[in-house]
Amino acid sequence: MERQFKLGLGAVALAAGALALAHPFGDSRQASAKDARAEAIARTSARLAVVEPASRSRIDYARLDERLKQMVEKPTMVGLAVGIVENGRITFLSGYGETLAGSGEKVTPETVFRWASVSKGVAATMVAKLAEEGKLSLNEPVAEAAPSLRLPGRNEFKATVGDVLSHRLGLYRNAFDNKLEEGQDVTFLRGTLASLNSICPPGSCWSYQNVAYDAASEMVARVSGARYQETVERDLFAPLGMTSASLTKDGMTQSKSWARPHSVGRRPLELKDIYYRVPAAGGVNSNIKDMSLWMLAQMGEMPQVLSPQLLETIHQPRVKTPGERGRMRKFLERLGDAQYGYGWRSYEYAGHHIIGHRGGVDGYRSLILFDPKLKSGVVALWNSNTSQPGGLEFEVMDMLYGLEFRDWMELNKAGPRAPAPSDLAARHNGKRAA
């Protein structure tokens, strides 16, 4: 009860901030039609930000809270923040553990983390919004929309904007991520992708990208006349009331409370700017409250900002991802088909269609998963390289669907040991925006 009361006060503060975005000088009598629309958007965002007790809930929040407390005590964990939406309302926001190992500074719902590759859904949403406004086309050749991107065999003239957003460019997986992590210029790298061999014609197979995916940031900048970061903050984050959200390293470090990155063994890591240089692929930061607002918007609860047609466009499955089932094999008892849309994964789970994404950059992990029909789902952010909390999303879904409990977070068996330095050195892909 104490936690819910405190969260309610925080939501009131967010509501005031959202309204201030609509009327910075407080004079509603002089509002134009545009101002009136902005005020309506702000009021909707403020209403959605209020944490409400779940009536007739299918989720056992007390039990879940205890399991999350167990999770953060694992030797691979430092801090964790979790948000749950049920029936179109935020019903749970909580922080666990520390922002920095041994510091005593607690993670709260206001603590800012990195989203990593969950950022890809933001980029796809922004591009689709510009397409809806007639400023570009999802079917136009990527050579026109993002001239810096060059593909093998001049395939940039065949591949479309939609192919970029759905990872259907015919490149091998994570092409040139290693060169990005070495510090090479991302625009130069996009141009030299043409030197590679194709694994398939554009549009015909799925292969995950970061360097190529960030062509989306160029598309946005070209048609908006502003930097990608500025356009997203103005056209998405501000109207949605996401006051903690940003797309830069400075945006992270200037937050009042921000989670420091850690290795699996709770060793603090340096906050690097590598994947901030590909903001469309992995650049978003926010607290768990704002990530919950983002999920609500993706559920259709902010139609003034994200129309139903836009959401259908980005969420529609477009290419099968057979390797995803292998990567998530421990869930195969209930996990069926796995596909990818524009910046979003989609799954069949126990007969239900669900949408989400996971992310990981060095020292951070993230997840979002929701059922658009039930308008219910979960978001989580944590500041270490372990993947163990990933099972949380399916434990929440199991409760929503009334399924028999499965220990997807693997709390009831011996947890993984803290890795030796040699183990950490072998994990080269720990930096990647997965």
PENOR-V34914 format. One record per residue. RES is the residue in one letter. PHI is phi in whole degrees, -180 to 180 (* if undefined). Layout:
res phi
RES PHI
RES PHI
//
This chain:
res phi
M *
E -62
R -65
Q -64
F -65
K -65
L -66
G -61
L -63
G -64
A -67
V -61
A -63
L -65
A -60
A -61
G -66
A -65
L -67
A -63
L -63
A -77
H -135
P -62
F -109
G 75
D -104
S -72
R -66
Q -98
A -69
S -81
A -60
K -66
D -64
A -63
R -65
A -62
E -66
A -62
I -62
A -63
R -67
T -63
S -60
A -64
R -64
L -68
A -74
V -73
V -79
E -114
P -62
A -83
S -86
R 52
S -74
R -92
I -100
D -86
Y -68
A -65
R -65
L -62
D -59
E -65
R -67
L -70
K -64
Q -63
M -59
V -71
E -83
K -63
P -67
T -93
M -108
V -126
G -137
L -154
A -130
V -134
G -130
I -130
V -114
E -133
N 55
G 77
R -136
I -71
T -117
F -155
L -140
S -156
G -116
Y -140
G 76
E -122
T -74
L -142
A -55
G 83
S -83
G 82
E -80
K -79
V -74
T -127
P -63
E -93
T -72
V -91
F -125
R -95
W -85
A 55
S -75
V -62
S -61
K -63
G -67
V -67
A -61
A -64
T -63
M -65
V -63
A -65
K -65
L -66
A -65
E -62
E -83
G 80
K -89
L -159
S -124
L -69
N -102
E -78
P -60
V -64
A -61
E -85
A -81
A -143
P -61
S -72
L -84
R -121
L -120
P -56
G 63
R 56
N -71
E -64
F -85
K -102
A -69
T -107
V -55
G -62
D -66
V -62
L -72
S -113
H 59
R -117
L -97
G 80
L -94
Y -70
R -58
N 53
A -58
F 67
D -58
N -62
K -72
L -61
E -70
E -79
G 102
Q -71
D -66
V -71
T -65
F -61
L -64
R -61
G -71
T -87
L -60
A -63
S -79
L -85
N -93
S -75
I -100
C -170
P -66
P -55
G 86
S -108
C -150
W -108
S -153
Y -66
Q -135
N -121
V -60
A -68
Y -61
D -69
A -56
A -60
S -67
E -67
M -56
V -64
A -63
R -64
V -92
S -92
G 77
A -139
R -60
Y -51
Q -58
E -67
T -66
V -64
E -64
R -75
D -95
L -120
F -63
A -64
P -66
L -85
G 75
M -87
T -73
S -95
A -77
S -153
L -136
T -137
K -63
D -63
G -60
M -71
T -72
Q -89
S -70
K -60
S -131
W -138
A -84
R -81
P -77
H -141
S -75
V -59
G -89
R 66
R -86
P -61
L -117
E -74
L -77
K -103
D -98
I -51
Y -88
Y -72
R -79
V -125
P -61
A -69
A -91
G -165
G -101
V -80
N -121
S -173
N -86
I -71
K -63
D -70
M -66
S -67
L -62
W -61
M -64
L -59
A -63
Q -70
M -82
G 97
E -85
M -131
P -66
Q -68
V -102
L -121
S -71
P -57
Q -66
L -62
L -64
E -63
T -62
I -79
H -85
Q -59
P -62
R -126
V -154
K -74
T -124
P -60
G -67
E -65
R -64
G -68
R -66
M -112
R -63
K -70
F -100
L -64
E -54
R -123
L -88
G -105
D -62
A -128
Q -138
Y -133
G -103
Y -103
G 77
W -135
R -88
S -136
Y -136
E -101
Y -132
A 51
G 85
H -113
H -93
I -128
I -129
G -177
H -169
R -122
G -148
G -161
V -125
D -54
G 94
Y -142
R -139
S -154
L -156
I -145
L -152
F -151
D -103
P -66
K -74
L -80
K 51
S -139
G 179
V -140
V -128
A -151
L -136
W -146
N -115
S -154
N -84
T -71
S -100
Q -57
P -65
G -58
G -67
L -55
E -60
F -83
E -65
V -66
M -62
D -60
M -67
L -61
Y -94
G 69
L -89
E -61
F -61
R -129
D -81
W -66
M -82
E 55
L -86
N -96
K -131
A -58
G -73
P -66
R -70
A -67
P -71
A -76
P -54
S -65
D -66
L -64
A -64
A -75
R -90
H -61
N -84
G -63
K -81
R -67
A -80
A -83
//
